[in-house]
C-alpha cells in the first residue's frame, strides 16, 4: 500500500471549502464535472462520493502532497455533453490545477478538446473508451480500458467453449459501439465467430425487434455480448428472457451496479467485467468499510473506490512532478510507473495515458457479484483503438 493509502486509512474526516474572500494561493484547485441526473448518474454519483470522501481525508493531513489544501469547483453536467463543454471552458478560465471529467469517453473527449490545449490534465471518472486520450496529451483514463476488458472477456468466452457470438451495439456512445467490437475481435482471434449483430438507440424502451432477430438465428449463437448500460441493459435482458431466450449474456463493467444485480432471475448467470473486487482483508475491502462507517453509504460499485484512486493518482503525479504546475503534473502523470492503488495497482508509463490495470471477471449469482478471477490483459491481445 502506498504512502497515501496508509495515511488515508488513519485519518478523520474534514471538509474544505473556499472562503468568502477566495482560495489561498497554495490551494490545489480541482474542477469536477459530475452528472447528478441523466444516463451517467448511476456511475458519476458513486465515483464522486468516493472522490470527495478521500479529498476530505487527504485535506485532514494537509492536502495534496501533504501541503496543498484541495479546493473543489464542482459543476453538474446533467449528463449533457454541451454542459460538460461549457464547464471545461469555465475551468480553464478560472485556472484550475486539474480536472475530473464525467464517467464516459464522449463528454471527456469533448472537454479534452478545450482543456488539453490549455495543458490542464483532465481525467475521466470512469470513461473506458481507449480513444478518449486521442484528443490531447493531457487527457487521461482511470479505469481499465474497453480493449483491456475485451481482451480478458473475449478470451474467457472462448475458454468456456463458446464458438459463436452475437453483438449488441449502440452508435450513440464510443463505449457502447466499440466495446462489443473489441470483444468480437478478441473472440475471433481465439477461434470464435461473430454471427450477427444489432444496433439500438440509447434509452429506447422496446427491444422486441432485436430479440426477434436473435430468435431467428439458426443455430442460435452461443453467447450475446453488449456494453449497454442502464436503462437499456435492463430493458434488453427483460425482453430477452421474457421471450424465453436462454442464451448466455456477457457485458462490460457498467453491469457492476446494484440496479443490475437487483433485476432478479433475468440476470442470473450474467458474466461481466469489472475493475476490482473487495477480497477480505484487502485495501479495497478496508476502504469500503471505512467509507460506509463514515458516510452511512454502502460502496456497492467499484466506481466509489475508483473515485478515491483518482485522487491518489493526482497526488502521486504532484509528488513526482515536485510542483503543482498543471502541465508538469500532466507530464508526470503520463510517466507514472506501476503504483499501488486501492482498487488495484496501475501504471501510465507507455500506455498512451490509459492506465494498465487488472480486470476482474465476475458472475451475477443470487443478486450478488461473485468473482471468477482477475487478470491483467496481455497488451499483445488488446485490439487497437
C-alpha angles and dihedrals in degrees: 000000000000127000093265094051092050092047094045094052093061100044131103121224123272131171125221125198138168114265124233089258094053137259123315116254093249095053116121104224119206121188110213123195109197132175111224092173139019131048097322096051096093089060102030099052096053091044092051091046091056093043094050092045091057093042087059091048093048093047089055088068099042104285131255111015086359094285112059114077110222119236118189126213102196125191130179114228094184084220090291118135091209090059092048090053091049092052092046090061091044091053091050091049094052092045104238118187097225138005130215111202131202120285097264136074099235099060090038091055091047091052093043092060086066103032101042095060086052087055093236111143110239121193126186118231091229111334108145105183103122090213091067092088091055093084095069147342093253096058118101142184123217105189130060106286124245093253090051090051091045092051089058099037096044092051091047091052089055090045089057088059098254111154102179134039139191118209125212112199141169123205090206094089135024088233096055094040104045102030094071090041091056089048090052092051092052094042092054092045086058094053101271129122131224104223100179148349140198135200128223135188114239113256093018109151100205124063097164094110091053091047089052089052090053092047090053093060111106113223095024118237118262093230141010119216127193141161093207115139135193127348093010099054094051090049092049098046092047091051092045097049092038088060090054096252109148100179111139115258128212127189146172134262093287088078089066094095135109090239093060093042088051095059091094128212095359091070097040108132096010110150121211142166124248141177098239152344128221100238112193111274094014126129086247093057091045091052092050091052093047092047093050093046092052101039106024089233125119115234091223097157131049090237088081096058092039089058087059092045089056090060089049089053091052091048092049091050094050091050091048091049093046088218141065092231105133098224093047091049091051091052092047092049091053089055100044111135122214107318129182114249130177100247090036141320118279141193132197098181109114094358105104087247097298102113121234106234134160118269123223122214111208139175128210109235124170092343093307134108109243118191117232096181143303127236142163116250115245105241089216090063097043112109114240114255 
